Amino acid sequence: MPYKSNLLCPLWLCLALSAGAASAQAPPPDPQPEPLPMEPLEMQPVAEVPPLSIAVGGVSETRFNPTYGAVFFIVSGGDLADAGRDARITADGRELSSTRTSVSPRIVAGRYSMPPGSRRLAMSGWDAEGRPVEAEARIWTGELPLLVVVTDITGSPVTGARVAVTLDQQRRVSASRETRDGLARFENLPDERIWVAVTAGDGVAESRVVPARQGTLEIQLRR
């Protein structure tokens, strides 16, 4: 009878012993890895869009231009949108027709015809980045010739003298030539007063102001 009672154990004690045995046999949990330090994100540089620049060719703001010719607006730093579908050229505010205009991704060209005088050629459009493309050239056009005859004190022609003709009212517009057999020819002058300056190789100089319509001017160099 005592032996039988030793084989029996209270229920609570059996449960406790079973729980202890199970916990003793369970493997310990895997250690959690330590978090790695966060590296700062490397910012990729944003590509900068190059600035637009437009050069004007075919005409010049500082010389005498013919009353008809070609003008070129040359774009750098971008391409014209749709090869310049919306690009246009105006002459004194009037748009040149499509038959007188040609467009490529970098060049807008036009053939102009304007009366003599102070004139304005302008181009406008959009580039592929959506930026406005605008430029203008303020030029002087003309169709009058002027022949300058240069002689020395004896009346002999002077070769190699420098002759410069300039708008009397706007000295930045000019042209220059060296005389051959005493002659220097100029073209495309507007019907304006022209300042003519002659300088010989030895430094002797003379100047006159004449209307361009005069056609011929004789200047005698005096020592």
C-alpha positions in Angstrom: 0.0 0.0 0.0 2.8 2.5 0.8 4.5 1.6 -2.5 1.4 2.3 -4.5 1.0 5.7 -2.9 4.6 6.6 -3.8 3.9 6.1 -7.5 1.1 8.5 -7.4 1.9 12.2 -7.3 -0.4 15.2 -7.0 -1.5 16.6 -10.4 0.0 20.0 -9.7 3.4 18.5 -9.0 3.4 16.4 -12.2 2.5 19.5 -14.3 5.3 21.5 -12.8 7.8 18.8 -13.3 6.7 18.4 -17.0 7.0 22.1 -17.6 10.5 22.2 -16.1 11.6 19.4 -18.2 10.3 20.9 -21.4 11.9 24.2 -20.7 15.2 22.5 -19.9 15.1 20.7 -23.3 14.0 23.8 -25.5 17.0 25.4 -27.3 17.8 29.0 -26.5 16.5 31.5 -29.1 18.8 32.6 -31.8 20.5 35.9 -31.0 19.2 38.8 -33.0 21.8 40.5 -35.3 22.8 44.0 -34.3 21.5 46.6 -36.8 24.0 47.8 -39.3 24.8 51.5 -39.3 22.9 53.4 -41.9 25.1 54.9 -44.6 24.1 58.3 -45.9 22.4 58.3 -49.3 24.6 59.6 -52.0 22.8 62.3 -53.9 23.2 62.1 -57.6 24.1 65.5 -59.2 21.3 66.9 -61.3 22.5 67.6 -64.9 22.4 71.3 -65.6 20.8 72.5 -68.7 23.3 74.6 -70.6 22.3 78.2 -71.2 21.0 79.3 -74.5 22.9 81.6 -76.8 22.1 82.8 -80.2 24.5 84.3 -82.8 23.4 86.2 -85.8 25.0 85.7 -89.2 24.6 87.0 -92.7 24.0 90.6 -91.5 25.9 92.9 -89.1 24.8 95.6 -86.7 28.2 97.4 -87.2 28.4 97.5 -91.0 26.3 98.6 -94.0 24.0 95.8 -95.2 22.2 95.4 -98.6 18.5 96.0 -98.7 18.0 92.3 -99.5 19.9 89.2 -98.4 19.9 86.3 -95.9 20.0 86.3 -92.1 20.9 83.3 -89.9 20.0 82.8 -86.2 22.3 80.1 -84.9 21.3 78.5 -81.6 23.8 77.1 -79.1 23.0 75.2 -75.8 19.8 73.5 -77.0 17.8 72.3 -79.9 14.7 73.9 -81.3 11.5 72.1 -80.4 10.2 69.9 -83.3 13.0 71.3 -85.5 11.7 74.8 -84.9 8.1 74.2 -85.9 7.0 77.4 -84.0 10.1 79.4 -84.9 9.6 82.5 -87.0 11.5 85.5 -88.4 10.1 89.0 -88.6 11.5 91.9 -90.6 10.4 95.3 -89.2 7.6 93.4 -87.4 6.3 91.5 -90.4 6.7 87.8 -90.4 8.6 86.2 -93.3 6.6 83.7 -95.2 7.5 80.0 -95.0 8.8 80.0 -98.5 11.5 82.5 -97.4 12.3 80.7 -94.1 14.1 77.5 -93.4 14.5 75.8 -90.0 16.8 73.1 -88.6 17.3 72.0 -85.0 20.1 74.7 -84.6 19.6 77.3 -87.3 16.7 79.5 -88.4 17.4 81.2 -91.7 15.4 83.7 -93.7 15.7 85.8 -96.9 14.7 89.4 -96.3 14.0 92.4 -98.5 13.7 95.8 -96.8 13.9 99.5 -97.7 17.1 101.5 -96.9 17.5 102.8 -93.4 17.5 101.5 -89.8 15.8 98.1 -89.8 15.1 95.3 -87.4 15.3 91.5 -87.9 14.0 89.3 -85.1 13.6 85.5 -84.4 11.4 83.8 -81.8 10.5 80.2 -80.9 10.9 77.5 -78.3 13.6 75.0 -77.6 13.1 71.3 -76.7 13.2 72.2 -72.9 10.3 74.6 -73.3 12.5 77.7 -73.0 11.8 80.7 -75.2 14.3 81.4 -77.9 14.5 85.1 -78.9 17.0 87.2 -80.7 17.1 90.3 -82.8 19.5 92.3 -85.0 19.1 96.1 -85.6 20.9 96.8 -88.8 21.3 99.6 -91.4 20.5 98.8 -95.0 21.3 100.8 -98.1 21.8 100.7 -101.8 23.9 103.8 -102.6 27.5 103.5 -103.8 30.3 106.0 -102.9 33.6 106.3 -104.7 36.4 108.0 -102.7 39.3 109.4 -104.8 42.5 110.1 -102.8 45.3 112.2 -104.2 48.4 113.9 -102.9 49.3 117.6 -103.1 50.4 117.2 -106.7 47.2 115.5 -107.7 48.7 112.0 -108.1 46.6 109.1 -106.8 47.6 107.7 -103.4 47.8 103.9 -103.0 47.6 102.2 -99.7 45.7 105.0 -97.8 43.1 103.8 -95.3 39.6 105.1 -96.0 36.8 104.7 -93.4 33.2 105.7 -94.0 30.9 105.9 -91.0 27.3 107.0 -90.4 27.7 110.6 -89.1 24.8 110.1 -86.6 25.8 106.6 -85.5 29.6 106.1 -85.6 29.5 102.3 -84.7 28.2 101.6 -88.2 31.2 101.7 -90.6 33.3 100.2 -93.3 36.9 100.6 -94.4 39.1 100.0 -97.5 42.6 100.7 -98.7 43.0 102.7 -101.8 44.2 101.1 -105.0 45.3 103.6 -107.6 43.8 106.3 -105.4 40.3 104.7 -105.3 38.2 103.2 -102.6 34.7 102.0 -103.4 31.9 101.5 -100.9 28.4 100.0 -101.3 25.1 99.5 -99.5 25.1 103.0 -98.0 21.8 104.5 -96.8 20.6 107.9 -97.8 22.3 109.5 -94.8 25.2 111.9 -94.1 28.5 109.9 -94.1 31.7 110.8 -92.3 34.7 109.9 -94.5 38.2 109.8 -93.0 41.4 109.1 -95.0 44.8 108.3 -93.4 47.9 107.8 -95.5 50.8 105.6 -94.6 52.9 108.5 -93.5 50.1 109.6 -91.1 48.7 112.5 -93.1 44.9 112.5 -92.6 41.9 114.3 -93.9 38.1 113.9 -93.3 34.8 115.1 -94.7 31.1 114.8 -94.0 29.0 114.3 -97.2 25.6 112.9 -98.1 25.9 109.4 -99.4 23.9 110.3 -102.5 26.8 112.5 -103.6 28.3 109.4 -105.2 31.9 110.6 -105.6 34.2 112.4 -103.2 37.7 113.6 -103.9 40.1 114.2 -101.0 43.5 115.7 -101.4 46.0 114.9 -98.7 48.1 117.9 -97.7 51.2 117.8 -95.6 
